[in-house]
Amino acid sequence: MPNTSATGGFLAGSAVRHREELENVFHDLIAGITGLPAKLVRPRYQPKGIKTPPPSANWCAFVVTAASTPGSGRAMRAVQHQAEGDGHDELLSDKPLDLLVSMYGPEAWEIMERLLDGLSIWQNRELLRRNGLGFVRHSPVTHVPEQESFGWLERWDCTLTFNRMTRRRYEVQNIVEAAPIIVTE
């Protein structure tokens, strides 16, 4: 049982969405907007190496490259007390999150353009809103071909910036009664 403001000591906040859950949201967003098969949209770094698709395949790799933390100047925070029951505080944080998206294959540029255009459509951003994310902007698209044993592999990169809203609960209880102190001089 975590401490409360009544017990004293440090207060541990509740957990927020884990990185793997965010990767699932970004995976579904990219696959849904681009029309790429789900198995060809993957996090860039895998715990176990997986085989790279053939050069004739169009596919995507993505990774979170920057997440702003409190005090960095890009994050915003607010604490709200909730009085129901014994009471608790909610820390609301709105933090920028950068996602590097790389498209590979003969139609990589066209698929990247489809993703960027699709992010402008309200309905396509519904998954983001349900998960406390909002699309902010994207960087210019950069051509970064990779040399492989068979030759050059087409690759186009773009960084997408999102705002991520998190809620963390702290057991700061209501003040039920207080003894008055009168100070006179």
C-alpha positions as CSV (number, residue, x, y, z in Angstrom):
1,M,0.0,0.0,0.0
2,P,1.5,3.4,-1.0
3,N,2.0,6.1,1.5
4,T,-0.6,8.9,1.9
5,S,-0.2,12.4,3.1
6,A,-1.7,11.1,6.4
7,T,1.2,8.6,6.9
8,G,4.0,10.9,6.0
9,G,7.1,10.1,3.9
10,F,7.4,10.1,0.1
11,L,4.4,9.8,-2.1
12,A,4.8,7.5,-5.0
13,G,2.7,8.4,-8.0
14,S,0.6,6.0,-10.0
15,A,2.0,4.4,-13.2
16,V,1.5,6.0,-16.6
17,R,1.5,4.3,-20.1
18,H,4.6,2.3,-20.7
19,R,6.8,2.7,-23.8
20,E,5.6,-0.6,-25.3
21,E,2.0,0.7,-25.1
22,L,3.0,3.9,-26.9
23,E,4.7,1.8,-29.5
24,N,1.5,-0.1,-30.1
25,V,-0.4,3.2,-30.6
26,F,2.2,4.5,-33.1
27,H,2.2,1.1,-34.9
28,D,-1.5,1.1,-35.4
29,L,-1.6,4.8,-36.4
30,I,1.1,4.3,-39.1
31,A,-0.3,1.0,-40.4
32,G,-3.8,2.4,-40.5
33,I,-3.0,5.6,-42.3
34,T,-0.4,4.2,-44.8
35,G,-2.2,1.0,-45.5
36,L,1.0,-1.0,-45.0
37,P,0.5,-4.5,-43.6
38,A,0.8,-4.5,-39.8
39,K,3.8,-6.9,-39.9
40,L,5.7,-4.4,-42.0
41,V,5.4,-1.6,-39.5
42,R,7.7,-2.2,-36.6
43,P,9.7,-0.5,-33.8
44,R,13.2,0.2,-35.1
45,Y,14.9,-1.6,-32.2
46,Q,13.8,-5.2,-31.5
47,P,14.8,-7.2,-28.5
48,K,15.6,-10.1,-30.9
49,G,16.8,-9.4,-34.3
50,I,14.2,-9.9,-37.1
51,K,14.9,-10.4,-40.7
52,T,14.8,-7.2,-42.9
53,P,12.1,-7.4,-45.6
54,P,13.4,-7.8,-49.2
55,P,14.4,-4.6,-51.1
56,S,11.2,-4.9,-53.2
57,A,9.0,-4.6,-50.0
58,N,7.7,-1.3,-48.7
59,W,8.0,-1.2,-44.9
60,C,8.4,1.2,-41.9
61,A,10.5,1.4,-38.8
62,F,9.9,3.9,-36.0
63,V,11.4,4.9,-32.7
64,V,10.8,7.6,-30.0
65,T,13.9,9.8,-30.1
66,A,13.1,12.5,-27.6
67,A,10.7,12.8,-24.7
68,S,10.7,16.1,-22.8
69,T,10.9,15.9,-19.0
70,P,9.6,18.3,-16.4
71,G,11.9,21.3,-16.0
72,S,13.2,21.0,-19.6
73,G,11.2,24.1,-20.7
74,R,9.0,22.2,-23.2
75,A,6.8,20.3,-20.6
76,M,3.8,21.8,-18.9
77,R,2.5,20.6,-15.5
78,A,-0.5,21.3,-13.3
79,V,-1.7,19.7,-10.0
80,Q,-5.4,19.5,-9.3
81,H,-6.8,18.3,-6.0
82,Q,-9.8,15.9,-6.3
83,A,-11.9,16.1,-3.1
84,E,-14.2,13.1,-3.5
85,G,-13.6,10.3,-1.0
86,D,-10.5,10.8,1.1
87,G,-9.1,13.1,-1.7
88,H,-6.1,12.8,-3.9
89,D,-4.0,15.0,-6.2
90,E,-3.7,14.5,-9.9
91,L,-0.5,15.7,-11.7
92,L,-1.3,16.5,-15.3
93,S,1.7,16.7,-17.6
94,D,1.7,17.8,-21.2
95,K,5.0,16.8,-22.7
96,P,6.4,16.8,-26.3
97,L,7.4,13.5,-27.8
98,D,9.4,13.1,-31.0
99,L,8.9,10.0,-33.2
100,L,11.4,9.2,-36.0
101,V,9.7,7.4,-38.8
102,S,11.7,5.7,-41.6
103,M,10.0,4.4,-44.7
104,Y,11.8,1.8,-46.8
105,G,11.2,0.4,-50.2
106,P,10.5,1.5,-53.8
107,E,7.5,3.5,-52.8
108,A,8.9,4.9,-49.5
109,W,8.6,8.5,-50.4
110,E,5.0,8.2,-51.5
111,I,4.1,6.2,-48.4
112,M,5.7,8.9,-46.2
113,E,3.6,11.5,-48.0
114,R,0.5,9.5,-47.4
115,L,1.3,9.3,-43.7
116,L,1.9,13.1,-43.4
117,D,-1.2,14.0,-45.4
118,G,-3.3,11.5,-43.4
119,L,-2.3,13.1,-40.1
120,S,-4.2,16.2,-41.2
121,I,-7.5,14.3,-41.2
122,W,-9.4,14.5,-37.9
123,Q,-10.7,11.0,-38.1
124,N,-7.2,9.6,-38.5
125,R,-6.2,11.3,-35.2
126,E,-8.9,9.6,-33.2
127,L,-6.5,6.9,-31.9
128,L,-4.1,9.6,-30.7
129,R,-6.9,11.5,-28.8
130,R,-8.1,8.3,-27.1
131,N,-4.5,7.7,-25.9
132,G,-3.7,11.2,-24.6
133,L,-1.7,12.2,-27.7
134,G,-2.0,15.1,-30.1
135,F,-0.2,15.6,-33.4
136,V,1.8,18.9,-33.4
137,R,4.0,19.0,-36.5
138,H,6.5,17.1,-38.6
139,S,10.0,17.9,-39.8
140,P,11.0,18.0,-43.5
141,V,11.2,14.6,-45.1
142,T,14.9,13.6,-45.6
143,H,16.2,11.1,-48.2
144,V,18.7,8.7,-46.4
145,P,19.3,5.7,-48.7
146,E,21.1,2.8,-47.0
147,Q,23.8,0.7,-48.7
148,E,23.2,-3.0,-48.4
149,S,25.0,-6.0,-49.8
150,F,22.6,-6.0,-52.8
151,G,22.9,-2.3,-53.5
152,W,21.0,0.8,-52.3
153,L,17.8,0.6,-50.2
154,E,15.5,3.5,-50.5
155,R,14.8,5.2,-47.2
156,W,13.0,8.4,-46.3
157,D,13.0,9.8,-42.7
158,C,10.7,12.3,-40.9
159,T,10.3,13.3,-37.3
160,L,6.8,13.6,-36.0
161,T,6.2,15.7,-32.9
162,F,3.3,14.8,-30.6
163,N,2.0,16.2,-27.3
164,R,1.5,13.5,-24.7
165,M,-0.9,14.2,-21.8
166,T,-0.3,12.0,-18.7
167,R,-2.1,11.8,-15.4
168,R,-0.4,10.6,-12.3
169,R,-2.3,10.2,-9.0
170,Y,-0.8,11.0,-5.6
171,E,-2.6,10.1,-2.4
172,V,-2.8,13.7,-0.9
173,Q,-5.8,13.4,1.3
174,N,-8.3,16.1,2.3
175,I,-7.8,18.1,5.4
176,V,-10.7,17.0,7.6
177,E,-10.0,19.1,10.7
178,A,-7.2,21.4,11.9
179,A,-6.5,22.8,15.3
180,P,-6.6,26.6,15.2
181,I,-3.5,28.5,16.4
182,I,-3.8,32.1,17.4
183,V,-0.7,34.1,17.4
184,T,-0.6,37.5,19.1
185,E,2.3,39.9,19.6
